[in-house]
């Protein structure tokens, strides 16, 4: 009987070992994913004189090389010189570190730059470094970033198109009917427009948005009304106020828009007084969205606790990177607040946002810019994700899935600067 008992236990142990033993693929991925020593840091500058149908590439890439021969790429914007200077200052805290220790390096850089104080180019560099680390770890593990973040929570991501002076094959903001027709033909059923910091109220908006007349309110409603007449409720309308206004003006604008079923009202005020935002959120039926202007989960926590927001927006190249974007959204989810990522920057922001949003259970809708993903980004990357029938999905290649267009470097449109090496 004792012998039979031992045999049974031996069998159970063997079965358990087989059950919990990692697959050969998983074991290889675990070995490949670390440590990855960061041995070289580069910055990529884009030609500021280059114009692609009027658009200049105003972003900067950060490239982290490792002793395993892998290179991860991150991004921030706008401009180069201030960011390159910040990267040179922070390079000594990055070189020699294990790129797979994403949380540890984020925290170490965060505490370094918090003394200066927190913000500006240094914090945007932290964001770029973090994105590059996720790209590296995904490459090492042979997995796309969204799988490292928890896997596919969204089968596909609904997008809206931002009309912030960008063109749709020549169509611009001032022709809302044709813009609406163009987007609907491509399955894009939401648009963001900017009538309150252009046109009739621009002089007031530029100087702090302290007053708006009834006539100006009616003029700013014109593109909203024209879209509604052209498409009814088939086209969702978001409005960005670019943080130009004070509370009384923001309330007037919101109340004038309430009959039109607005998707959300983005950044009507600067996010420097959350009590004012809480008042606005209580006083209007339009969802209030803020903001790519905030960084770190700590600032967003204050916003959530103040009940100052209905839709949360972050920019992965400004808020602290992919790590922080995911944490902000997960925190928002505990307040039943959805996420709408900001993507109106460079191409790697676009990739990073798609991967992150794919892993979010509280994803709402994501910004996209037809002119950027269709005309500008493909000059620098060969496999730019493009929405199909109004939805976009991430690349399945390891890491961010970037396929960099080397011809841009050969043409001198992108140049590499060595920041540091060990």
C-alpha positions in Angstrom: 0.0 0.0 0.0 2.9 2.3 0.9 4.5 1.6 -2.4 1.3 2.3 -4.3 1.0 5.6 -2.4 4.5 6.7 -3.4 3.9 5.7 -7.0 0.7 7.8 -7.0 2.6 10.8 -5.5 5.4 10.4 -8.0 2.9 10.3 -10.8 1.2 13.5 -9.5 4.5 15.3 -9.1 5.4 14.4 -12.6 2.0 15.4 -14.0 2.2 18.7 -12.1 5.7 19.4 -13.4 4.5 18.8 -16.9 1.5 21.0 -16.3 3.4 24.0 -15.0 6.6 23.7 -17.0 6.8 26.6 -19.4 6.7 25.9 -23.1 10.0 26.0 -25.1 8.8 29.3 -26.7 8.0 30.8 -23.3 11.3 29.7 -21.9 13.2 31.2 -24.9 11.2 34.5 -24.4 12.1 34.6 -20.8 15.8 34.1 -21.5 15.7 36.7 -24.3 14.0 39.4 -22.3 16.8 40.2 -19.9 18.9 41.5 -18.7 19.4 43.9 -21.6 22.1 46.4 -20.8 21.7 49.8 -22.4 25.0 50.5 -24.0 24.3 53.5 -26.4 21.8 56.3 -26.5 21.1 58.2 -29.7 18.8 61.1 -30.6 17.2 61.4 -34.1 16.7 64.9 -35.4 14.3 65.6 -38.3 15.0 68.3 -40.8 13.1 71.4 -39.5 13.0 72.8 -43.1 11.3 69.7 -44.5 7.7 70.2 -45.5 5.4 67.4 -46.4 2.3 69.1 -47.9 3.0 71.9 -45.5 3.7 69.8 -42.4 7.1 69.8 -40.7 8.2 66.7 -38.7 8.5 68.5 -35.3 9.2 65.4 -33.2 12.4 63.7 -31.9 13.2 60.1 -31.5 15.3 58.5 -28.7 17.1 55.2 -29.6 18.3 52.9 -26.9 20.8 50.2 -28.0 21.6 47.1 -25.9 24.3 44.6 -25.5 22.0 42.0 -27.2 22.1 44.0 -30.4 18.5 45.2 -30.1 17.4 48.8 -30.5 14.3 50.4 -29.0 12.8 53.6 -30.2 10.8 56.2 -28.3 9.6 59.7 -29.2 8.6 63.1 -27.9 7.8 66.5 -29.4 7.7 69.4 -30.3 11.3 70.4 -31.3 14.7 68.9 -30.8 17.3 71.1 -29.0 15.7 71.3 -25.6 15.0 67.6 -25.6 18.5 66.6 -26.8 19.9 68.8 -24.0 17.7 67.0 -21.4 18.6 63.6 -22.8 22.3 64.4 -22.5 21.7 65.4 -18.9 19.9 62.2 -18.1 22.0 59.9 -20.1 24.3 59.1 -17.1 21.3 57.7 -15.2 20.3 55.5 -18.2 23.5 54.1 -19.7 24.4 50.7 -18.2 20.9 50.0 -16.9 18.8 47.0 -17.6 16.2 48.0 -20.2 13.8 45.3 -19.0 13.6 47.1 -15.6 10.9 49.4 -16.8 9.4 50.4 -13.5 12.7 50.9 -11.7 14.2 53.2 -14.4 11.0 55.2 -14.6 11.0 55.8 -10.9 14.7 56.6 -10.7 14.4 59.2 -13.6 11.2 60.6 -12.1 12.9 61.3 -8.8 15.9 62.9 -10.5 13.8 65.3 -12.5 11.3 66.1 -9.8 13.9 68.2 -8.0 14.2 70.6 -10.9 11.0 70.8 -10.7 9.0 68.2 -12.5 8.0 68.9 -16.1 9.3 70.3 -19.3 11.8 68.6 -21.6 13.2 66.3 -19.0 9.9 64.7 -18.3 9.1 64.4 -22.0 12.5 62.6 -22.3 11.4 60.2 -19.5 8.3 59.5 -21.6 10.4 58.8 -24.7 12.8 56.5 -22.8 9.9 54.5 -21.4 8.4 54.0 -24.8 11.8 52.8 -26.1 12.1 50.3 -23.2 8.7 48.8 -24.1 9.8 48.5 -27.7 13.0 46.7 -26.6 11.3 44.3 -24.2 8.7 43.4 -26.8 11.4 42.7 -29.4 13.4 40.6 -26.9 10.3 38.6 -25.9 9.1 38.3 -29.5 5.7 39.8 -28.6 3.9 43.0 -29.6 3.7 45.6 -26.8 -0.1 45.3 -26.3 0.4 41.6 -25.3 3.0 42.7 -22.7 0.4 45.1 -21.3 -2.2 42.4 -20.7 -3.3 41.4 -24.1 -6.1 42.4 -26.4 -8.9 44.0 -24.4 -10.2 45.7 -27.6 -10.6 43.8 -30.9 -10.2 47.1 -32.8 -10.1 50.8 -31.9 -12.7 53.3 -33.1 -11.1 56.6 -34.3 -12.2 60.2 -34.8 -10.4 62.5 -37.2 -8.9 65.8 -35.9 -9.3 68.9 -38.1 -6.6 71.1 -36.5 -5.6 72.9 -39.6 -4.6 69.6 -41.3 -5.8 68.8 -44.8 -7.8 65.9 -46.2 -6.5 65.9 -49.8 -7.0 69.7 -49.8 -10.2 69.8 -47.7 -9.9 71.9 -44.5 -11.9 73.0 -41.5 -13.8 75.7 -43.3 -15.7 73.2 -45.5 -17.4 71.0 -42.9 -19.9 69.4 -45.4 -17.2 68.1 -47.7 -15.0 67.0 -44.7 -18.0 65.1 -43.3 -18.6 63.4 -46.7 -14.9 62.5 -47.0 -14.7 60.9 -43.6 -18.0 59.0 -43.8 -16.9 57.5 -47.1 -14.0 56.0 -45.2 -16.1 54.7 -42.3 -14.9 57.4 -39.9 -17.9 58.6 -38.0 -16.5 61.1 -35.6 -14.6 64.4 -36.1 -13.0 67.0 -33.8 -13.2 70.7 -34.8 -11.8 74.0 -33.4 -14.2 76.9 -34.0 -13.5 78.5 -30.6 -9.8 79.2 -31.1 -10.1 80.2 -34.8 -12.4 82.5 -36.7 -14.6 85.1 -35.0 -13.4 84.6 -31.4 -9.7 84.2 -32.1 -8.6 87.6 -30.7 -10.3 86.8 -27.4 -9.1 83.2 -27.2 -5.5 84.3 -27.9 -5.5 86.7 -24.9 -7.0 84.4 -22.3 -10.6 83.9 -23.4 -12.1 86.4 -21.0 -15.2 87.4 -23.0 -17.4 86.0 -25.7 -20.4 87.7 -27.3 -23.7 86.1 -28.2 -23.0 86.9 -31.9 -19.7 85.0 -31.6 -21.3 82.1 -29.9 -23.7 81.8 -32.8 -20.9 82.1 -35.4 -19.0 79.3 -33.7 -22.1 77.1 -33.8 -22.1 77.4 -37.6 -19.8 74.4 -38.4 -21.6 72.2 -35.8 -24.9 73.0 -37.4 -23.6 72.4 -40.9 -22.3 69.0 -39.9 -25.6 68.1 -38.3 -27.5 69.2 -41.4 -25.1 67.2 -43.7 -25.0 64.0 -41.7 -27.6 64.1 -38.9 -26.4 62.0 -36.0 -24.3 59.8 -38.2 -21.3 62.0 -37.5 -20.2 62.4 -33.9 -18.7 65.9 -33.1 -16.0 66.7 -30.5 -14.8 70.2 -29.9 -11.4 71.2 -28.7 -11.2 74.7 -27.0 -7.4 74.5 -26.6 -7.5 75.6 -22.9 -8.2 79.2 -24.1 -11.2 80.2 -21.9 -12.2 81.1 -18.4 -15.0 79.5 -16.5 -17.9 81.8 -17.4 -17.0 81.7 -21.1 -16.6 77.9 -21.0 -20.1 77.6 -19.4 -21.6 79.8 -22.1 -20.0 77.8 -24.8 -21.0 74.5 -23.3 -24.6 75.5 -22.8 -24.9 76.8 -26.4 -23.7 73.4 -27.7 -25.9 71.2 -25.5 -28.7 70.8 -28.1 -26.3 69.3 -30.7 -25.4 66.0 -29.0 -21.7 66.7 -28.6 -19.3 63.8 -28.1 -17.1 65.8 -25.7 -15.8 69.2 -25.0 -12.0 69.0 -24.7 -9.8 71.4 -22.7 -12.0 74.4 -22.4 -9.7 75.8 -19.7 -6.2 75.3 -18.5 -6.1 72.4 -16.0 -4.6 74.5 -13.3 -7.8 74.9 -11.3 -9.6 71.6 -10.9 -12.4 73.1 -8.8 -13.3 75.2 -11.9 -13.4 72.1 -14.0 -15.5 70.3 -11.4 -18.0 73.2 -11.6 -18.1 73.0 -15.4 -18.6 69.2 -15.4 -21.5 69.6 -13.0 -23.1 72.4 -14.9 -23.2 71.0 -18.4 -24.6 67.8 -19.9 -21.8 67.6 -22.4 -18.9 65.2 -21.3 -15.8 67.2 -20.4 -12.5 65.8 -21.6 -9.0 66.6 -20.1 -6.1 66.4 -21.0 -2.9 65.8 -22.8 -1.6 68.8 -20.9 -1.3 66.7 -17.7 1.5 64.4 -16.8 1.8 61.5 -14.3 -0.9 59.5 -12.6 -0.5 61.8 -9.6 -2.0 64.8 -11.4 -4.7 62.7 -12.9 -5.6 61.3 -9.5 -6.4 64.8 -8.2 -8.6 65.4 -11.3 -10.5 62.1 -10.7 -11.0 62.9 -7.0 -12.3 66.3 -7.8 -14.9 64.8 -10.2 -13.6 67.3 -12.7 -13.6 65.0 -15.8 -15.9 62.7 -17.8 -13.4 61.4 -20.4 -9.7 61.2 -19.7 -7.1 62.0 -22.3 -3.3 61.4 -22.2 -0.5 61.8 -24.6 1.9 58.8 -24.2 4.9 61.0 -25.2 4.1 63.6 -22.6 2.4 61.9 -19.7 5.2 59.6 -18.7 5.3 57.0 -21.4 3.3 53.8 -22.0 3.7 52.7 -18.4 2.1 55.9 -17.1 -0.6 56.0 -19.7 -1.7 52.5 -18.8 -1.7 53.4 -15.1 -3.7 56.6 -15.6 -6.3 54.6 -17.6 -6.5 51.8 -15.1 -7.0 54.4 -12.3 -9.7 56.2 -14.4 -11.5 52.8 -14.8 -12.0 52.6 -11.0 -14.0 55.9 -11.4 -15.9 54.5 -14.4 -14.2 57.1 -16.6 -13.3 56.1 -20.2 -10.0 56.9 -22.1 -9.6 58.8 -25.3 -5.8 59.0 -26.2 -4.3 62.1 -27.8 -2.2 61.2 -30.9 -1.6 64.4 -32.8 2.2 64.2 -32.7 4.7 62.0 -34.3 4.4 58.4 -35.7 5.8 56.6 -32.7 3.1 58.3 -30.5 0.6 56.8 -33.0 2.0 53.3 -32.6 2.4 53.5 -28.8 -1.1 54.8 -28.4 -2.6 52.0 -30.5 -0.8 49.3 -28.5 -1.7 50.9 -25.2 -5.4 51.5 -26.0 -5.7 47.9 -27.3 -5.0 46.7 -23.8 -7.5 49.0 -22.1 -10.9 47.8 -20.9 -12.1 51.4 -20.6 -11.1 52.6 -24.1 -13.6 55.1 -25.5 -12.4 56.6 -28.9 -9.0 57.6 -30.2 -7.7 60.7 -32.0 -6.3 60.1 -35.5 -5.1 62.5 -38.2 -5.7 61.4 -41.8 -3.0 63.6 -43.2 -0.4 62.4 -40.7 -0.9 58.6 -41.0 -1.6 58.8 -44.8 0.9 61.4 -46.0 3.5 62.3 -43.3 4.3 59.2 -41.2 4.9 56.8 -44.2 7.9 59.0 -45.2 9.7 57.6 -42.1 8.0 54.3 -41.4 6.9 51.6 -43.9 4.1 49.9 -42.1 2.1 52.8 -40.6 -1.3 51.5 -39.1 -4.2 53.1 -41.0 -7.8 52.9 -40.0 -10.0 50.6 -42.0 -13.7 51.5 -42.0 -13.1 53.8 -39.0 -11.1 51.3 -36.9 -7.4 50.7 -36.3 -5.5 47.8 -34.9 -1.8 47.4 -33.7 1.0 45.7 -35.7 1.6 42.1 -34.6 5.4 42.3 -35.0 7.5 42.3 -31.8 7.8 45.5 -29.8 6.0 48.5 -31.3 6.3 46.8 -34.7 8.2 49.7 -36.3 9.6 49.2 -39.8 11.8 52.3 -40.1 12.3 53.8 -43.6 16.0 54.0 -44.0 15.7 56.2 -47.1 14.7 59.1 -44.8 18.2 58.9 -43.3 19.9 58.5 -46.7 18.1 61.7 -47.9 19.2 63.6 -44.8 15.7 64.1 -43.6 16.6 62.3 -40.4 20.0 62.4 -38.8 21.4 60.6 -35.8 23.3 62.2 -32.9 25.2 60.1 -30.4 24.2 61.1 -26.9 26.3 58.7 -24.9 27.8 55.2 -24.8 29.4 52.7 -22.5 
